[in-house]
Amino acid sequence: MEIKITRKARYKGLKGKFWDVFAEYVRVRDYFKYGTCISCNKKVGSYKELQAGHYMAAGSCGFGLLFDDRNVNGECQYCNGFDDNHVVGYRKNLDIRYGEGTAKSLEDRYEDAHFRGKIVKEWSKREYEDKVFEYEERIKQL
């Protein structure tokens, strides 16, 4: 599956390449496994109708949650971009999909980074390259 970028890239360099592969993986994974938006449960007809939406917002979640497989899930465009209350459904469905306490665990990790000084260092160039390869392989397996 080739990843086609038709929008302005969120990140530059290897981080941007990894984001594109990771977001594609999340969209494909959630389409085939659930077929719905995590926030509103709206059925989608294609993985292309989903966006890779963060529970703990990408702009403030810190590196430890930015690329976390449970913090990023398939969301419809409306929930991801326009619904300020999407986290209510997102929170409930995180616990349904991944087990009771998942949302709380992500919230605790957010608080660790923002209020308790626990910082996760960003990956090296080599780690990004390895992650790109790993997620390209994960997409192929879906």
Secondary structure by P-SEA (a helix, b strand, c coil): cbbbbccccccccaaaaaaaaaaaaaaaaaaaaccccccccccccccccccccccccccccccccccccccccccccccccccccaaaaaaaaaaaacccaaaaaaaaaaaaacccccccccccaaaaaaaaaaaaaaaaac
